[in-house]
């Protein structure tokens, strides 16, 4: 976490919203201090999955709220279907499952903002989610979301550009239909690969139309395992990082790629390997290949909203987010 702190400072990140497990909140807070806020999440590692996403999640929401959390995350990616089946409770992580609705009712009573992850890249629907009987189509992922956006009127944040950065026209319609919906730009590999394919004019027009409702995000995952050498077999994949220096480069690559995408005019390979390329075109790409990164040079007034103002406007009523 200290390594992440150094990277955040180097790239001008003054406040991070983190999905830290409840048991680690105190440790992370002791390092990042007032530069971190926490998003309420369930215990995905809990052995009793029904409890972890039922009464256990309700307890955690209350605990996170007492610690100052004002956002609760409802993760509902299509692969959650596998998690539910493995638990013996199919549909457990469906966005509109009884357990989720109970948690939403509690979070709503507490005045919390909802955050969700409802879809994954188009590349995954071509491959991992080819069984639409099990996972549903990509468009079907949004049916429960739209019903719940109408039912729960507080602000929602749909992570990863709402799960469909490939289709800005679809996102236009979603945002137009639901004025309580906001999107974040997290999932760096996905954003770099997909947003680079949109023209400067298309992306700028989208950001201008929805200025104030698009928030910057990175989805950087920090792990203790990134900080030390690991024993592995020759057939094991290379670790993402195995020293403090490599961990710094790993985390910094995400911020570099995102800032280059939004601010720069660089055109060339992304510094981040993207396995999705091999997944859909194994004859052309290997696991360490990366996509084209095309900087969009977004106008300054849109960058200011993306990086700062949209988040402050959305979150300031509950969080003391003074301009730094």
C-alpha positions as CSV (number, residue, x, y, z in Angstrom):
1,X,0.0,0.0,0.0
2,X,2.9,2.4,0.6
3,X,4.0,1.7,-2.9
4,X,0.6,2.6,-4.2
5,X,0.8,5.8,-2.1
6,X,4.0,6.8,-3.9
7,X,2.4,6.1,-7.3
8,X,-0.7,8.1,-6.5
9,X,1.3,11.1,-5.3
10,X,3.5,10.9,-8.5
11,X,0.4,11.0,-10.7
12,X,-1.6,13.7,-8.8
13,X,-4.1,11.4,-7.2
14,X,-5.3,13.2,-4.0
15,X,-8.2,10.9,-3.0
16,X,-8.8,7.2,-3.7
17,X,-12.0,5.3,-3.2
18,X,-11.0,1.8,-2.3
19,X,-12.8,-1.6,-2.2
20,X,-10.7,-2.7,0.7
21,X,-12.0,-5.7,2.7
22,X,-13.4,-4.6,6.0
23,X,-10.7,-6.5,7.9
24,X,-8.0,-4.4,6.2
25,X,-9.6,-1.0,6.5
26,X,-7.7,0.1,9.6
27,X,-4.3,-0.9,8.1
28,X,-5.0,0.9,4.8
29,X,-6.3,4.0,6.7
30,X,-3.1,4.1,8.8
31,X,-1.0,4.4,5.6
32,X,-3.2,6.6,3.3
33,X,-4.8,8.7,6.0
34,X,-7.3,11.2,4.7
35,X,-6.4,10.3,1.1
36,X,-8.7,7.2,1.1
37,X,-12.4,6.5,1.4
38,X,-13.9,3.1,1.5
39,X,-16.6,1.4,-0.5
40,X,-18.7,-1.2,1.3
41,X,-18.3,-4.6,-0.2
42,X,-19.3,-8.1,0.9
43,X,-16.9,-10.9,2.1
44,X,-16.3,-12.7,-1.2
45,X,-13.9,-15.1,0.6
46,X,-16.5,-16.2,3.1
47,X,-17.1,-20.0,3.1
48,X,-20.8,-19.6,3.7
49,X,-21.6,-17.6,0.6
50,X,-25.3,-17.3,1.2
51,X,-24.5,-15.7,4.6
52,X,-21.8,-13.5,3.1
53,X,-24.1,-12.0,0.6
54,X,-27.2,-12.0,2.9
55,X,-27.1,-11.2,6.6
56,X,-23.3,-11.0,6.6
57,X,-23.4,-8.3,3.9
58,X,-26.0,-6.3,5.9
59,X,-23.7,-6.4,8.9
60,X,-20.8,-5.2,6.8
61,X,-22.8,-2.4,5.3
62,X,-23.6,-1.1,8.8
63,X,-19.9,-1.5,9.8
64,X,-18.6,0.3,6.7
65,X,-21.2,3.1,7.2
66,X,-20.0,3.6,10.8
67,X,-16.5,4.0,9.4
68,X,-17.7,6.7,7.1
69,X,-18.4,4.8,3.9
70,X,-21.1,6.3,1.8
71,X,-20.9,4.1,-1.3
72,X,-21.9,0.4,-1.4
73,X,-20.8,-1.9,-4.3
74,X,-23.1,-4.4,-5.9
75,X,-20.9,-6.6,-8.1
76,X,-23.0,-8.4,-10.7
77,X,-20.8,-9.4,-13.6
78,X,-22.1,-12.3,-15.7
79,X,-19.4,-14.6,-14.2
80,X,-21.2,-14.2,-10.9
81,X,-23.6,-16.9,-12.3
82,X,-20.7,-19.4,-11.8
83,X,-20.2,-18.2,-8.2
84,X,-23.9,-18.7,-7.4
85,X,-24.0,-22.2,-8.9
86,X,-20.8,-23.2,-6.9
87,X,-22.4,-21.9,-3.7
88,X,-25.6,-23.9,-4.3
89,X,-27.6,-20.8,-4.7
90,X,-28.0,-19.9,-8.4
91,X,-28.7,-16.3,-9.0
92,X,-27.2,-15.3,-5.7
93,X,-25.3,-12.4,-7.3
94,X,-28.0,-11.4,-9.7
95,X,-28.5,-7.6,-9.3
96,X,-32.1,-8.1,-8.4
97,X,-31.8,-11.2,-6.2
98,X,-33.7,-11.2,-2.9
99,X,-30.4,-10.8,-1.0
100,X,-29.3,-7.8,-3.1
101,X,-32.7,-6.1,-2.7
102,X,-32.5,-6.5,1.1
103,X,-29.0,-4.9,1.0
104,X,-30.2,-2.1,-1.3
105,X,-33.1,-1.4,1.1
106,X,-30.7,-1.1,4.0
107,X,-28.1,1.0,2.1
108,X,-30.9,3.3,0.9
109,X,-32.1,3.8,4.4
110,X,-28.6,4.8,5.3
111,X,-28.4,7.3,2.5
112,X,-25.7,5.5,0.6
113,X,-24.7,5.8,-3.1
114,X,-25.0,2.6,-5.1
115,X,-22.1,1.4,-7.3
116,X,-22.4,-1.6,-9.6
117,X,-20.6,-3.7,-12.2
118,X,-23.1,-5.3,-14.6
119,X,-21.3,-6.3,-17.7
120,X,-17.9,-7.2,-19.1
121,X,-16.0,-6.6,-22.4
122,X,-17.5,-7.6,-25.7
123,X,-14.5,-9.9,-26.1
124,X,-15.7,-11.9,-23.1
125,X,-19.2,-12.3,-24.6
126,X,-17.5,-13.6,-27.7
127,X,-15.6,-16.2,-25.7
128,X,-16.1,-16.8,-22.0
129,X,-19.8,-16.0,-22.1
130,X,-20.6,-17.7,-25.4
131,X,-23.2,-19.8,-23.5
132,X,-26.0,-17.2,-23.4
133,X,-28.4,-19.6,-21.8
134,X,-26.2,-19.4,-18.7
135,X,-24.8,-15.9,-18.8
136,X,-27.4,-14.1,-20.9
137,X,-26.7,-11.7,-23.7
138,X,-24.8,-8.5,-23.1
139,X,-28.0,-6.4,-23.6
140,X,-29.8,-8.6,-21.1
141,X,-27.4,-7.5,-18.3
142,X,-29.0,-4.1,-18.3
143,X,-32.7,-5.1,-17.8
144,X,-32.5,-5.5,-14.0
145,X,-30.2,-2.4,-13.8
146,X,-32.8,-0.2,-15.5
147,X,-35.6,-1.4,-13.3
148,X,-33.5,-0.8,-10.1
149,X,-32.4,2.6,-11.3
150,X,-36.1,3.5,-11.4
151,X,-36.8,1.9,-8.0
152,X,-33.9,3.4,-6.0
153,X,-33.6,7.1,-6.9
154,X,-30.3,7.8,-5.2
155,X,-27.2,8.2,-7.3
156,X,-25.7,5.1,-8.9
157,X,-22.2,4.7,-10.3
158,X,-21.9,2.1,-13.0
159,X,-18.2,1.0,-13.1
160,X,-16.1,0.6,-16.2
161,X,-18.0,3.1,-18.4
162,X,-21.2,1.3,-17.5
163,X,-19.9,-2.0,-18.8
164,X,-20.2,-1.0,-22.5
165,X,-17.5,1.5,-23.6
166,X,-17.7,-0.3,-27.0
167,X,-21.1,1.3,-27.6
168,X,-21.3,5.0,-26.8
169,X,-24.7,5.2,-28.4
170,X,-26.1,2.7,-25.9
171,X,-24.6,4.6,-23.0
172,X,-26.1,7.8,-24.4
173,X,-29.5,6.2,-24.1
174,X,-28.9,4.7,-20.7
175,X,-27.8,8.1,-19.3
176,X,-30.7,9.9,-21.0
177,X,-33.2,7.5,-19.5
178,X,-31.8,7.6,-15.9
179,X,-30.7,11.0,-14.6
180,X,-29.4,9.3,-11.3
181,X,-26.8,7.3,-13.2
182,X,-23.1,8.1,-13.4
183,X,-20.3,6.2,-15.0
184,X,-16.6,5.8,-14.1
185,X,-13.7,5.1,-16.4
186,X,-12.1,2.3,-14.4
187,X,-10.6,-1.0,-15.8
188,X,-7.5,0.4,-17.5
189,X,-6.8,-2.4,-19.9
190,X,-10.3,-2.4,-21.2
191,X,-10.6,1.4,-21.4
192,X,-7.4,1.8,-23.3
193,X,-8.2,-1.0,-25.8
194,X,-11.7,0.2,-26.5
195,X,-11.7,4.0,-26.1
196,X,-8.7,4.2,-28.4
197,X,-10.9,3.0,-31.2
198,X,-13.3,5.8,-30.9
199,X,-12.4,9.0,-32.7
200,X,-11.5,12.2,-30.8
201,X,-14.7,13.8,-32.0
202,X,-16.9,10.9,-30.8
203,X,-15.4,10.6,-27.4
204,X,-15.2,14.4,-26.8
205,X,-18.9,14.8,-27.8
206,X,-19.9,12.0,-25.4
207,X,-17.9,13.6,-22.5
208,X,-19.3,17.0,-23.3
209,X,-22.9,15.8,-23.4
210,X,-22.5,14.0,-20.1
211,X,-20.2,16.4,-18.4
212,X,-20.6,16.0,-14.6
213,X,-21.7,12.4,-14.9
214,X,-18.5,10.7,-16.0
215,X,-15.9,10.1,-13.2
216,X,-12.3,9.1,-13.5
217,X,-11.4,5.6,-12.2
218,X,-8.5,3.2,-12.6
219,X,-9.4,-0.1,-10.8
220,X,-5.8,-0.6,-9.7
221,X,-5.4,-3.9,-7.7
222,X,-2.7,-3.8,-5.0
223,X,-1.4,-7.0,-3.5
224,X,1.2,-7.9,-1.0
225,X,2.3,-10.6,-3.4
226,X,3.5,-7.9,-5.8
227,X,6.2,-6.9,-3.3
228,X,8.3,-10.0,-3.0
229,X,9.8,-12.8,-5.2
230,X,7.5,-15.8,-5.6
231,X,8.3,-19.5,-6.1
232,X,6.8,-20.8,-9.3
233,X,7.0,-23.7,-11.7
234,X,8.3,-23.1,-15.2
235,X,4.7,-23.6,-16.5
236,X,3.3,-21.0,-14.1
237,X,2.5,-17.5,-15.6
238,X,4.9,-14.7,-14.9
239,X,3.8,-12.7,-11.8
240,X,2.6,-9.2,-12.4
241,X,5.2,-7.9,-10.1
242,X,7.7,-9.5,-7.6
243,X,9.5,-6.6,-6.1
244,X,8.7,-3.0,-4.9
245,X,10.2,-1.6,-8.1
246,X,8.1,-3.9,-10.3
247,X,5.0,-3.1,-8.2
248,X,5.6,0.6,-8.7
249,X,5.9,0.2,-12.4
250,X,2.8,-2.0,-12.5
251,X,0.6,0.6,-10.7
252,X,2.2,3.5,-12.5
253,X,1.5,1.9,-15.9
254,X,-2.2,2.2,-15.2
255,X,-2.1,5.9,-14.4
256,X,0.3,6.6,-17.2
257,X,-1.9,4.8,-19.8
258,X,-5.1,6.5,-18.6
259,X,-3.6,10.0,-18.5
260,X,-2.0,9.4,-21.9
261,X,-5.4,8.3,-23.3
262,X,-7.2,11.3,-21.9
263,X,-4.5,14.0,-22.2
264,X,-2.0,13.1,-24.8
265,X,-1.5,12.6,-28.6
266,X,0.6,9.5,-28.3
267,X,-0.2,6.7,-30.7
268,X,1.5,3.4,-30.2
269,X,1.4,0.2,-28.2
270,X,0.0,0.3,-24.7
271,X,2.5,-0.6,-22.0
272,X,0.0,-3.0,-20.5
273,X,-0.3,-6.6,-21.8
274,X,-3.9,-7.4,-22.7
275,X,-4.8,-11.1,-22.8
276,X,-8.2,-10.3,-24.4
277,X,-6.4,-9.9,-27.7
278,X,-5.2,-13.5,-27.7
279,X,-8.6,-14.6,-26.4
280,X,-10.4,-13.5,-29.5
281,X,-7.6,-13.7,-32.1
282,X,-5.1,-16.4,-30.9
283,X,-3.7,-16.7,-34.4
284,X,-2.5,-13.0,-34.3
285,X,-1.7,-12.3,-30.6
286,X,0.1,-13.8,-27.7
287,X,-0.5,-13.3,-23.9
288,X,2.0,-10.4,-23.6
289,X,0.8,-8.4,-26.6
290,X,-0.9,-5.1,-26.0
291,X,-3.4,-3.0,-28.0
292,X,-2.9,0.3,-29.7
293,X,-3.2,3.3,-27.4
294,X,-4.4,6.5,-29.1
295,X,-4.3,9.6,-27.0
296,X,-7.5,11.8,-27.4
297,X,-6.3,15.2,-26.1
298,X,-9.6,15.9,-24.4
299,X,-10.2,19.6,-23.8
300,X,-9.1,21.0,-20.5
301,X,-12.6,21.9,-19.2
302,X,-13.7,18.2,-19.8
303,X,-10.6,16.9,-18.1
304,X,-11.2,19.0,-15.1
305,X,-14.7,17.6,-14.8
306,X,-13.5,14.0,-15.4
307,X,-10.6,14.2,-13.0
308,X,-12.1,16.3,-10.2
309,X,-15.4,18.3,-10.5
310,X,-17.8,15.4,-11.3
311,X,-16.6,13.4,-8.3
312,X,-16.7,16.5,-6.0
313,X,-20.2,17.4,-7.1
314,X,-21.5,13.8,-6.6
315,X,-19.7,13.0,-3.4
316,X,-19.2,16.3,-1.5
317,X,-22.5,16.3,0.3
318,X,-21.3,13.2,2.3
319,X,-17.6,13.5,2.1
320,X,-15.3,16.5,2.9
321,X,-13.7,16.7,-0.5
322,X,-12.2,20.2,-0.5
323,X,-10.3,21.2,-3.7
324,X,-6.6,20.6,-3.1
